[in-house]
């Protein structure tokens, strides 16, 4: 499961579909509707909020918005009706770690997309997140 801190505009088609499915799974986990993935480290930052289902729903809405802008047909009815209008703090170290991780994946899977991202030094975060200085998060499984 990868719930990206980076803006979904940088994901290739496979990445966007994957984060949609994984965030829907995360939503089910946070709703208590599945037995698996309950302790997945990617869920920590959502669980730390007093309204985790509303936060993951906000995350999903931004993924849906990116998909619609590309002409994809994701089912927005799968997103919880809970609303959250704030933001979560995240570290720039986490963002940059994920940026390098995404580029490694794209280099193998979609080289043209990888080349298009090479000129970007400071990627934008997913709209749910606000950046602060700091290293990658402790829960990140560094490779």
Secondary structure, 3 states (H helix, E strand, C coil): CCCCCECHHHCCHHHHHHHHHHHHHHHHHHHCCCCCCCCCHHHHHHHCCCCHHHHHHHHHHHHHHHHHHCCCCCCHHHCCCCCCCCCEEEEHHHHHHHHHHHHHHHHHHCHHHHHHHCCCCCCCECCCEEEECCCCCCCCCCC
